[in-house]
Amino acid sequence: MTTHELARVLLSCGDVECPGLSAIIGQRFKQSLLYSEAHDDAHTGAELIVAGNVYGAVAAIQVRHGTELLGVPASWPFEAEAFHPDRENPVNNLAKAAAFYCAEIDRLTRAKAITACPPSQSHPEQS
């Protein structure tokens, strides 16, 4: 079962509501429309994790102090134009943070699959 199939199952589980998971999946889907797997795979220096941390910090500032972050944090790992925090809603910033973490999990999973079984070797299940 793929991550997307699992998400659909989780989001349709009877009376259980999970707006957080729904927000994360929605944000991750938006990211996947803008950036390819190859684009994400090129970020091998923890940039996706750092981006998630930045959005999480923005949400924490909003929750703790009721204020918004002004400007682009120095730790933002990408171009300044790519930083788009929600100025009013920390939930959206948390969803962005989690979606960046999901992107990194996906990237690491792909990298592990590639390095664990180079093309010159057969997959263990094919033996």
Contact map, one row per residue, 1 for C-alpha under 8 A:
1110110000000000000000000000000000000000000000000000000000000000000000000000000000000000000000000000000000000000000000000000000
1111110000000000000000000000000000000000000000000000000000000000000000000000000000000000000000000000000000000000000000000000000
1111111000000000000000000000000000000000000000000000000000000000000000000000000000000000000000000000000000000000000000000000000
0111111100000000000000000000000000000000000000000000000000000000000000000000000000000000000000000000000000000000000000000000000
1111111110000000000000000000000000000000000000000000000000000000000000000000000000000000000000000000000000000000000000000000000
1111111111000000000000000000000000000000000000000000000000000000000000000000000000000000000000000000000000000000000000000000000
0011111111100000000000001000000000000000000000000000000000000000000000000000000000000000000000000000000000000000000000000000000
0001111111110000000000000000000000000000000000000000000000000000000000000000000000000000000000000000000000000000000000000000000
0000111111111000000000000000000000000000000000000000000000000000000000000000000000000000000000000000000000000000000000000000000
0000011111111000000000000000000000000000000000000000000000000000000000000000000000000000000000000000000000000000000000000000000
0000001111111000110011000000000000000000000000000000000000000000000000000000000000000000000000000000000000000000000000000000000
0000000111111100000000000000000000000000000000000000000000000000000000000000000000000000000000000000000000000000000000000000000
0000000011111111100000000000000000000000000000000000000000000000000000000000000000000000000000000000000000000000000000000000000
0000000000011111000000000000000000000000000000000000000000000000000000000000000000000000000000000000000000000000000000000000000
0000000000001111100000000000000000000000000000000000000000000000000000000000000000000000000000000000000000000000000000000000000
0000000000001111110000000000000000000000000000000000000000000000000000000000000000000000000000000000000000000000000000000000000
0000000000101011111000000000000000000000000000000000000000000000000000000000000000000000000000000000000000000000000000000000000
0000000000100001111111000000000000000000000000000000000000000000000000000000000000000000000000000000000000000000000000000000000
0000000000000000111111100000000000000000000000000000000000000000000000000000000000000000000000000000000000000000000000000000000
0000000000000000011111110000000000000000000000000000000000000000000000000000000000000000000000100000000000000000000000000000000
0000000000100000011111111000000000000000000000000000000000000000000000000000000000000000000000000000000000000000000000000000000
0000000000100000011111111100000000000000000000000000000000000000000000000000000000000000000000000000000000000000000000000000000
0000000000000000001111111110000000000000000000000000000000000000000000000000000000000000000100100000000000000000000000000000000
0000000000000000000111111111000000000000000000000000000000000000000000000000000000000000000000110110000000000000000000000000000
0000001000000000000011111111100000000000000000000000000000000000000000000000000000000000000000000010000000000000000000000000000
0000000000000000000001111111110000000000000000000000000000000000000000000000000000000000000000000000000000000000000000000000000
0000000000000000000000111111111000000000000000000000000000000000000000000000000000000000000000110010000000000000000000000000000
0000000000000000000000011111111100000000000000000000000000000000000000000000000000000000000000010011011000000000000000000000000
0000000000000000000000001111111110000000000000000000000000000000000000000000000000000000000000000000000000000000000000000000000
0000000000000000000000000111111111000000000000000000000000000000000000000000000000000000000000000000000000000000000000000000000
0000000000000000000000000011111111100000000000000000000000000000000000000000000000000000000000000010000000000000000000000000000
0000000000000000000000000001111111111000000000000000000000000000000000000000000000000000000000000000000000000000000000000000000
0000000000000000000000000000111111110000000000000000000000000000000000000000000000000000000000000000000000000000000000000000000
0000000000000000000000000000011111110000000000000000000000000000000000000000000000000000000000000000000000000000000000000000000
0000000000000000000000000000001111111011000000000000000000000000000000000000000000000000000000000000000000000000000000000000000
0000000000000000000000000000000111111111000000000000000000000000000000000000000000000000000000000000000000000000000000000000000
0000000000000000000000000000000100111111100000000000000000000000000000000000000000000000000000000000000000100000000000000000000
0000000000000000000000000000000000011111110000000000000000000000000000000000000000000000000000000000000000000000000000000000000
0000000000000000000000000000000000111111111000000000000000000000000000000000000000000000000000000000000000000000000000000000000
0000000000000000000000000000000000111111111000010000000000000000000000000000000000000000000000000000001100100000000000000000000
0000000000000000000000000000000000001111111100000000000000000000000000000000000000000000000000000000000000100010000000000000000
0000000000000000000000000000000000000111111100000000000000000000000000000000000000000000000000000000000000000000000000000000000
0000000000000000000000000000000000000011111111110000000000000000000000000000000000000000000000000000000000000000000000000000000
0000000000000000000000000000000000000000111111100000000000000000000000000000000000000000000000000000000000000000000000000000000
0000000000000000000000000000000000000000001111100000000000000000000000000000000000000000000000000000000000000000000000000000000
0000000000000000000000000000000000000000001111111100000000000000000000000000000000000000000000000000000100000000000000000000000
0000000000000000000000000000000000000000001111111110000000000000000000000000110000000000000000000000000000000000000000000000000
0000000000000000000000000000000000000001001001111111000000000000000000000000000000000000000000000001101100000000000000000000000
0000000000000000000000000000000000000000000001111111100000000000000000000000000000000000000000000001100100000000000000000000000
0000000000000000000000000000000000000000000001111111110000000000000000000011100000000000000000000000000000000000000000000000000
0000000000000000000000000000000000000000000000111111111000000000000000000001110000000000000000001001000000000000000000000000000
0000000000000000000000000000000000000000000000011111111100000000000000000000000000000000000000011111100000000000000000000000000
0000000000000000000000000000000000000000000000001111111110000000000000000000000000000000000000001000000000000000000000000000000
0000000000000000000000000000000000000000000000000111111111000000000000001011000000000000000000001000000000000000000000000000000
0000000000000000000000000000000000000000000000000011111111100000000000000000000000001000000011011000000000000000000000000000000
0000000000000000000000000000000000000000000000000001111111110000000000000000000000000000000011001000000000000000000000000000000
0000000000000000000000000000000000000000000000000000111111111000000000000000000000000000000000000000000000000000000000000000000
0000000000000000000000000000000000000000000000000000011111111100000110000000000000001000010010000000000000000000000000000000000
0000000000000000000000000000000000000000000000000000001111111110000000000000000000000000111011000000000000000000000000000000000
0000000000000000000000000000000000000000000000000000000111111111000000000000000000000000010000000000000000000000000000000000000
0000000000000000000000000000000000000000000000000000000011111111111110000000000000000000000000000000000000000000000000000000000
0000000000000000000000000000000000000000000000000000000001111111111110000000000000000001110000000000000000000000000000000000000
0000000000000000000000000000000000000000000000000000000000111111111000000000000000000000010000000000000000000000000000000000000
0000000000000000000000000000000000000000000000000000000000011111110000000000000000000000000000000000000000000000000000000000000
0000000000000000000000000000000000000000000000000000000000001111111000000000000000000000000000000000000000000000000000000000000
0000000000000000000000000000000000000000000000000000000000001111111100000000000000000000000000000000000000000000000000000000000
0000000000000000000000000000000000000000000000000000000000001110111110000000000000000000000000000000000000000000000000000000000
0000000000000000000000000000000000000000000000000000000001001100011111000000000000000011000000000000000000000000000000000000000
0000000000000000000000000000000000000000000000000000000001001100001111110000000000000010000000000000000000000000000000000000000
0000000000000000000000000000000000000000000000000000000000000000000111110000000000000000000000000000000000000000000000000000000
0000000000000000000000000000000000000000000000000000000000000000000011111000000000000000000000000000000000000000000000000000000
0000000000000000000000000000000000000000000000000000000000000000000011111101000100100000000000000000000000000000000000000000000
0000000000000000000000000000000000000000000000000000010000000000000000111111000000000000000000000000000000000000000000000000000
0000000000000000000000000000000000000000000000000000000000000000000000011111000000000000000000000000000000000000000000000000000
0000000000000000000000000000000000000000000000000100010000000000000000001111100000000000000000000000000000000000000000000000000
0000000000000000000000000000000000000000000000000110010000000000000000011111111100100000000000000000000000000000000000000000000
0000000000000000000000000000000000000000000000100110000000000000000000000011111000000000000000000000000000000000000000000000000
0000000000000000000000000000000000000000000000100010000000000000000000000001111101100000000000000000000000000000000000000000000
0000000000000000000000000000000000000000000000000000000000000000000000000001111111100000000000000000000000000000000000000000000
0000000000000000000000000000000000000000000000000000000000000000000000010001011111100000000000000000000000000000000000000000000
0000000000000000000000000000000000000000000000000000000000000000000000000000001111110000000000000000000000000000000000000000000
0000000000000000000000000000000000000000000000000000000000000000000000000000011111110000000000000000000000000000000000000000000
0000000000000000000000000000000000000000000000000000000000000000000000010001011111111000000000000000000000000000000000000000000
0000000000000000000000000000000000000000000000000000000000000000000000000000000011111100000000000000000000000000000000000000000
0000000000000000000000000000000000000000000000000000001001000000000000000000000000111110000110000000000000000000000000000000000
0000000000000000000000000000000000000000000000000000000000000000000000000000000000011111110110000000000000000000000000000000000
0000000000000000000000000000000000000000000000000000000000000000000110000000000000001111100000000000000000000000000000000000000
0000000000000000000000000000000000000000000000000000000000000100000100000000000000000111110000000000000000000000000000000000000
0000000000000000000000000000000000000000000000000000000000100100000000000000000000000111111110000000000000000000000000000000000
0000000000000000000000000000000000000000000000000000000001110110000000000000000000000101111111000000000000000000000000000000000
0000000000000000000000000000000000000000000000000000000000100000000000000000000000000000111111100000000000000000000000000000000
0000000000000000000000100000000000000000000000000000000000000000000000000000000000001100111111110000000000000000000000000000000
0000000000000000000000000000000000000000000000000000001101100000000000000000000000001100111111111000000000000000000000000000000
0000000000000000000000000000000000000000000000000000001100100000000000000000000000000000011111111100000000000000000000000000000
0000000000000000000100110010000000000000000000000000000000000000000000000000000000000000001111111110000000000000000000000000000
0000000000000000000000010011000000000000000000000001001000000000000000000000000000000000000111111111000000000000000000000000000
0000000000000000000000000000000000000000000000000011111100000000000000000000000000000000000011111111100000000000000000000000000
0000000000000000000000010000000000000000000000000001000000000000000000000000000000000000000001111111110000000000000000000000000
0000000000000000000000011011001000000000000000000001000000000000000000000000000000000000000000111111111000000000000000000000000
0000000000000000000000000001000000000000000000011011000000000000000000000000000000000000000000011111111100000000000000000000000
0000000000000000000000000000000000000000000000011001000000000000000000000000000000000000000000001111111110000000000000000000000
0000000000000000000000000001000000000000000000000000000000000000000000000000000000000000000000000111111111000000000000000000000
0000000000000000000000000001000000000001000000010000000000000000000000000000000000000000000000000011111111100000000000000000000
0000000000000000000000000000000000000001000001011000000000000000000000000000000000000000000000000001111111110000000000000000000
0000000000000000000000000000000000000000000000000000000000000000000000000000000000000000000000000000111111111000000000000000000
0000000000000000000000000000000000000000000000000000000000000000000000000000000000000000000000000000011111111100000000000000000
0000000000000000000000000000000000001001100000000000000000000000000000000000000000000000000000000000001111111110000000000000000
0000000000000000000000000000000000000000000000000000000000000000000000000000000000000000000000000000000111111111000000000000000
0000000000000000000000000000000000000000000000000000000000000000000000000000000000000000000000000000000011111111100000000000000
0000000000000000000000000000000000000000000000000000000000000000000000000000000000000000000000000000000001111111110000000000000
0000000000000000000000000000000000000000100000000000000000000000000000000000000000000000000000000000000000111111111000000000000
0000000000000000000000000000000000000000000000000000000000000000000000000000000000000000000000000000000000011111111100000000000
0000000000000000000000000000000000000000000000000000000000000000000000000000000000000000000000000000000000001111111110000000000
0000000000000000000000000000000000000000000000000000000000000000000000000000000000000000000000000000000000000111111111000000000
0000000000000000000000000000000000000000000000000000000000000000000000000000000000000000000000000000000000000011111111000000000
0000000000000000000000000000000000000000000000000000000000000000000000000000000000000000000000000000000000000001111111000000000
0000000000000000000000000000000000000000000000000000000000000000000000000000000000000000000000000000000000000000111111111110000
0000000000000000000000000000000000000000000000000000000000000000000000000000000000000000000000000000000000000000011111111000000
0000000000000000000000000000000000000000000000000000000000000000000000000000000000000000000000000000000000000000000011111100000
0000000000000000000000000000000000000000000000000000000000000000000000000000000000000000000000000000000000000000000011111100000
0000000000000000000000000000000000000000000000000000000000000000000000000000000000000000000000000000000000000000000011111110000
0000000000000000000000000000000000000000000000000000000000000000000000000000000000000000000000000000000000000000000010111111011
0000000000000000000000000000000000000000000000000000000000000000000000000000000000000000000000000000000000000000000010001111111
0000000000000000000000000000000000000000000000000000000000000000000000000000000000000000000000000000000000000000000000000111111
0000000000000000000000000000000000000000000000000000000000000000000000000000000000000000000000000000000000000000000000000011111
0000000000000000000000000000000000000000000000000000000000000000000000000000000000000000000000000000000000000000000000000111111
0000000000000000000000000000000000000000000000000000000000000000000000000000000000000000000000000000000000000000000000000111111
